[in-house]
Amino acid sequence: MRMRTLFLVLVLMALPLKANGNALTDAIQKRYESIQHFQADFQQELTNAASGSVEKRSGKIWFKQPSLVRWDTVKPEKELLVVGQNVVWNYVEADKIALKYRTNQVFKSKTMVRFLSGKANLNEDFKVAEQGTEDGLTKVRLVPKEPEPTMVMAYIWVDPKTSLMGKVLIVDFFGNGNLVMLKNLVTDKRPDAKLFEFTPPAGLKVSDNTKQQ
């Protein structure tokens, strides 16, 4: 399910990291512990390893502690992912259907569960290795200590001046890449609580999966 991959990106971008061990991870931890919310424009590139094709997407992200997310894709097609406290909505306008899930149905991996509970730990969950600098950002390789099909390796690019992540790349078991770049990141504007709610438009078909095991 693509929303799991999208959320893994948010895990790396927005989790309140509890890390220790080197100056870089300590700086990231301190910076993200001070952030209660953020919003940013994003550009996403989904690379298919088999065909070499690249699908480009763009839109806007909102995040609010402890784990509320709104991922609003506007190009090439409108798609909305809303992660509330107990319910996840995925709405693709062209399909004219909204999918509804419990959060524990969608996010079952150890990394995502630890994020939702506020217990994610960079050094405990990943093997961390600095990879030098690219375009003024510090590149860091993250190898999950317990790899999952949706993420066997990841890279983050961190602004050394702000200790904020500007870019994240996740590689899955098949070698497919999910690259997300953030622009116009704002951390001092409190998002409206209604952004993390979703009410299906009148007449829209809803697939309610919350009763499933």
PyMOL commands that set and color helices and strands:
alter all, ss='L'
color gray80, all
select helices_A, chain A and resi 2-14+23-33+93-95+103-106+110-116+122-125+193-196
alter helices_A, ss='H'
color red, helices_A
select strands_A, chain A and resi 37-47+54-64+68-75+79-83+87-92+97-102+126-134+137-144+153-158+165-171+177-186+205-208
alter strands_A, ss='S'
color yellow, strands_A
deselect
rebuild
show_as cartoon
